[in-house]
Amino acid sequence: MKLTSRSEYALLALIYLARNGGDNLIPVQTIAAAQGIPPKFLEQILLILKRAKFLRSLRGQAGGYALARPANQIHLAEVIRLFDGALAPTESVSVYFYESTPIEKEQKLISVFKDIRDYIADKLENTTLADVSE
């Protein structure tokens, strides 16, 4: 698993909203400036998060974004999968995004990658925004 800049920026934006938002709407420009994210790129990311029901938004002068559900109900694994797909180091050991790969013929190697997958998935599925934003 390798995080893309989209998933990294998504996590940074969500953490900022968890720390500062509550029920208050925060403008894109404020989030972008605080987290060092290009505003146009952040707008695209926030729209994806909104469509996936992680965020709610309002347009206009008093508009912005806020978390759509409590930070303790948003797991890091959900966000990373939304942007980057599988958490597994190779598709042949992925639970949700399985595809055959050449290394499948080496079962001991597959076993190592499954252990890595299990550790990563367990850690990310049991870590919430609240855990990393306090």
LINNOR-V845465 format. One line per field, one symbol per residue. ss: DSSP state (@ for helix, = for strand, . for the rest). Layout:
# LINNOR-V845465
ss=???
This chain:
# LINNOR-V845465
ss=....@@@@@@@@@@@@@@@@.....=.@@@@@@@@...@@@@@@@@@@@@@...====.....====...@@@.=@@@@@@@@@......@@@........@@@@.@@@@@@@@@@@@@@@@@@@..=@@@@@.
